[in-house]
Amino acid sequence: MINSYSKTLEDDTPFTKTNTLEFDSVFESGNLALAIKVSDKEYNCLVQNDINTNGHTQWFYFKVKSNYKKKKNVKFNLLNMYKAKSLYQMGMRVLTLNVTKYPKKN
């Protein structure tokens, strides 16, 4: 089963590669194992299995940084969401936060 999620990203944070997203899950509860660029608008993502399960994955938590100059719709394929009954199949939606909308406090 492949679950797909599309999100429009905008961020002017510079880093070296153009039209590439930078993924991070090295923080508490982060569980992204691998992100593979399929195209400028699509990424295949593998998340780590949930602890104390038989290889099921029912949640994901990772950060994405963009260097796109304009808004762009990006598709994330979550390749290993194998659980037969999932809340996503019952209409649950993905929660996202765009931190560029909030100014940094000193």
N, C-alpha and C positions, 0 to 999 in steps of 0.2 A: 504494500500500500504506500502510495506517495501522497503526502499532504503538502499542499502549496499555500503560500501566503505571499501576498504582494503588498508593498508599502512604498509610498512616495517619500523619498529622502531629499533633504536639502541641508547642506552644511558646507561652509567655506573653509573648514579647518585644513590647512595644507599638510600633505605628506608626499613622499617621493613619487609613487606610481600614479599615473593619471587614470581616471575612470576605473578605479579599483576600490573596493570597500575593505576596510580594516576591521577584522573581527577580534573580539576579546572575550574570554570567559574565565580569566585568571582572577577570580574574586569569589567570595563565599556564595555557594550554591550555583555558580556558573557551571554549565555542563556541556558546552559545545566541544566536541572532539575534533571536528574537521569541517572546513568550508572550502569547497572547490568552485572556482569560477568557471561557469559554463559559457557565459557571454557577458557583455557589459551590463546587461539587464537581468541576469539570472545566476543564482548560486545554488549548488547542491550542498546541504548541510547534514552532518551526522552528529547526533547528540549521544552522550554517554548513557548507558542503561541505568534505570533507577536501582537504588540499593535494595536488597532483599526481595528481588523479583526474579522471575524466570526469563530475564532478558527484555522485559517490557520498558517502554519509555512513554510516559504520559505527560511530560512537561518539558519545557526548555527555557533557558535563561542565558542570554548572552548580549554583548554590546556590539554595535556596528557603528563605525565612524566613516564618514563619506568626505570625499574631496570634490564632489560634483559642484559645478558652478550654478547649475539650474536644477529645478525640481526634476526628478526622474523616477519613474515607477520601476521598482526592483522586485523580482520574484525570488522567494526563498523556498526551495524544495526540501522539506524535512523528510529524509529518505528512510529513517528507521523508526517511525511512529507506528509500530505493529499491533498495538493493543486492539482487539476486535471491537470492543465497545468503548468509545471515547466521548468525552463531553464535547469535543470539537465537532463530532458527527451529529450531535444534538443541538448545534447552534452556538456553542460557546465561541467567543471571539478572542483574538490575540490582543494583549495589552501592549501598547507602545508608548514611549515618552521621547519627545524631541527636546533635548536639553538646550538647544540653541534659542528656544523661545523664552528662556528664563535667564536673566542676567546673573552673573556670578557675584556673590557677596564677598566682601573682604573679610 
